[in-house]
């Protein structure tokens, strides 16, 4: 009789745990969508408005083309990772997949930090030359957003790299 009760309790616990995992996954995906996709979308909208305004002073060297590419790349990359995590990761949960994801994570971390710096520098230069036609709310949001990300990413870089090193050593 006790065995039957504990079996029922374990099943209820498993169901609640599965519901929690699903809720946590949905929350994670919504958070990623909001915090990862919003700035690049704002950036693309900002660049489109600059194009409509024929804002010549915003065409500084290669920065604008690179940043536009980065925004598009991050949108596509984020959507791909979300879909991968939803549909494929449970089927490929093995050692080789883990190693590939870790190495991709290291590359993306560093790539993002470099890109954050380029975005900050580009907007700083626009402010420095007093490019009036680029003064839109999107620019200020993007500027502050990427400064915060750059500071946070720079402060956590040593911990991230050391943790990645330890994980790679254990492989």
Wavefront OBJ file of the C-alpha trace (Angstrom):
o trace
v 0.000 0.000 0.000
v 2.812 2.442 0.884
v 4.551 1.462 -2.308
v 1.484 2.461 -4.278
v 1.269 5.838 -2.473
v 4.949 6.637 -3.041
v 4.587 5.659 -6.710
v 1.660 8.071 -7.070
v 3.594 10.793 -5.205
v 6.633 10.280 -7.455
v 4.430 10.542 -10.549
v 2.881 13.793 -9.265
v 6.342 15.126 -8.466
v 7.567 14.211 -11.953
v 4.574 15.916 -13.565
v 5.097 19.080 -11.461
v 8.822 19.047 -12.293
v 8.030 18.722 -16.005
v 5.538 21.617 -15.741
v 8.214 23.711 -13.996
v 10.801 22.885 -16.686
v 8.313 23.875 -19.386
v 7.458 27.139 -17.595
v 11.134 27.901 -17.041
v 11.882 27.184 -20.706
v 9.089 29.482 -21.861
v 10.289 32.233 -19.491
v 13.878 31.741 -20.720
v 12.829 31.982 -24.363
v 10.707 35.099 -23.766
v 13.590 36.726 -21.861
v 16.042 35.890 -24.650
v 13.672 37.283 -27.250
v 13.170 40.536 -25.357
v 16.752 41.176 -24.262
v 18.612 39.768 -27.251
v 16.405 40.677 -30.173
v 15.075 44.099 -29.149
v 18.340 46.099 -29.506
v 19.230 44.741 -32.973
v 15.660 45.313 -34.184
v 15.815 48.892 -32.860
v 19.176 49.243 -34.616
v 17.832 48.084 -37.965
v 14.864 50.447 -37.617
v 17.286 53.258 -36.748
v 19.463 52.543 -39.802
v 16.375 52.485 -42.040
v 15.324 55.893 -40.694
v 18.847 57.216 -41.314
v 18.588 55.971 -44.906
v 15.187 57.684 -45.377
v 16.610 60.901 -43.936
v 19.656 60.640 -46.254
v 21.847 61.136 -43.201
v 25.287 61.573 -44.786
v 27.139 62.222 -41.546
v 26.209 58.756 -40.265
v 28.258 57.055 -43.004
v 31.462 56.767 -41.011
v 33.927 54.387 -42.638
v 32.855 50.722 -42.484
v 31.101 50.906 -39.115
v 27.541 51.325 -40.323
v 27.730 48.371 -42.738
v 29.360 46.144 -40.136
v 26.869 47.060 -37.398
v 23.923 46.487 -39.735
v 25.386 43.062 -40.619
v 25.887 42.314 -36.915
v 22.282 43.219 -36.084
v 20.928 40.956 -38.819
v 23.343 38.166 -37.861
v 22.354 38.304 -34.169
v 18.651 38.146 -35.031
v 19.157 35.091 -37.263
v 21.579 33.461 -34.793
v 19.239 33.971 -31.820
v 16.221 32.577 -33.643
v 18.294 29.589 -34.809
v 19.557 28.881 -31.273
v 16.041 29.136 -29.835
v 14.665 26.730 -32.442
v 17.650 24.417 -31.916
v 17.041 24.369 -28.170
v 13.326 23.735 -28.589
v 13.378 21.037 -31.249
v 16.810 19.432 -31.487
v 18.854 19.689 -28.281
v 17.021 16.898 -26.423
v 17.692 14.491 -29.274
v 21.391 15.387 -29.537
v 22.265 15.662 -25.875
v 25.674 14.025 -26.142
v 29.325 14.742 -25.543
v 30.195 15.989 -29.059
v 27.241 18.384 -29.095
v 28.331 19.769 -25.723
v 31.870 20.384 -26.959
v 30.656 22.100 -30.138
v 28.231 24.287 -28.183
v 30.953 25.247 -25.700
v 33.381 26.272 -28.446
v 30.642 28.184 -30.278
v 29.759 29.892 -26.989
v 33.370 31.012 -26.461
v 33.574 32.363 -30.012
v 30.230 34.186 -29.748
v 31.107 35.701 -26.367
v 34.279 37.269 -27.754
v 32.645 38.213 -31.083
v 29.814 39.955 -29.230
v 32.217 41.894 -26.995
v 34.139 43.163 -30.025
v 30.866 44.075 -31.761
v 29.571 45.886 -28.650
v 32.729 47.987 -28.647
v 32.327 48.819 -32.354
v 28.691 49.877 -31.817
v 29.619 52.060 -28.828
v 32.509 53.641 -30.719
v 30.351 54.325 -33.800
v 27.654 56.087 -31.768
v 30.326 57.965 -29.796
v 31.761 59.228 -33.104
v 28.281 60.313 -34.254
v 27.901 62.310 -31.055
v 31.407 63.724 -31.373
v 30.792 65.060 -34.902
v 27.345 66.267 -33.803
v 25.482 64.283 -36.451
v 22.047 65.858 -35.952
v 20.136 63.569 -38.319
v 21.223 60.507 -36.305
v 19.807 61.876 -33.051
v 16.897 59.536 -32.620
v 15.712 57.792 -29.455
v 16.810 54.448 -30.937
v 20.411 55.676 -30.992
v 20.372 56.574 -27.312
v 18.725 53.297 -26.274
v 21.224 51.287 -28.323
v 24.148 53.318 -26.964
v 23.211 52.800 -23.312
v 22.223 49.163 -23.891
v 25.531 48.203 -25.474
v 27.592 50.136 -22.917
v 25.915 48.097 -20.168
v 26.443 44.853 -22.111
v 30.084 45.717 -22.806
v 30.804 46.482 -19.149
v 29.017 43.348 -17.944
v 30.645 41.194 -20.643
v 34.113 42.588 -19.892
v 33.748 41.984 -16.168
v 32.538 38.421 -16.637
v 35.001 37.519 -19.419
v 37.745 36.147 -17.124
v 35.244 33.975 -15.245
v 33.679 32.770 -18.498
v 37.048 31.919 -20.060
v 38.330 30.186 -16.922
v 35.127 28.166 -16.592
v 35.342 27.221 -20.267
v 38.980 26.233 -19.800
v 38.057 23.957 -16.876
v 35.239 22.378 -18.871
v 37.547 21.779 -21.839
v 40.183 20.249 -19.519
v 37.640 17.806 -18.139
v 36.713 16.628 -21.632
l 1 2 3 4 5 6 7 8 9 10 11 12 13 14 15 16 17 18 19 20 21 22 23 24 25 26 27 28 29 30 31 32 33 34 35 36 37 38 39 40 41 42 43 44 45 46 47 48 49 50 51 52 53 54 55 56 57 58 59 60 61 62 63 64 65 66 67 68 69 70 71 72 73 74 75 76 77 78 79 80 81 82 83 84 85 86 87 88 89 90 91 92 93 94 95 96 97 98 99 100 101 102 103 104 105 106 107 108 109 110 111 112 113 114 115 116 117 118 119 120 121 122 123 124 125 126 127 128 129 130 131 132 133 134 135 136 137 138 139 140 141 142 143 144 145 146 147 148 149 150 151 152 153 154 155 156 157 158 159 160 161 162 163 164 165 166 167 168 169 170 171
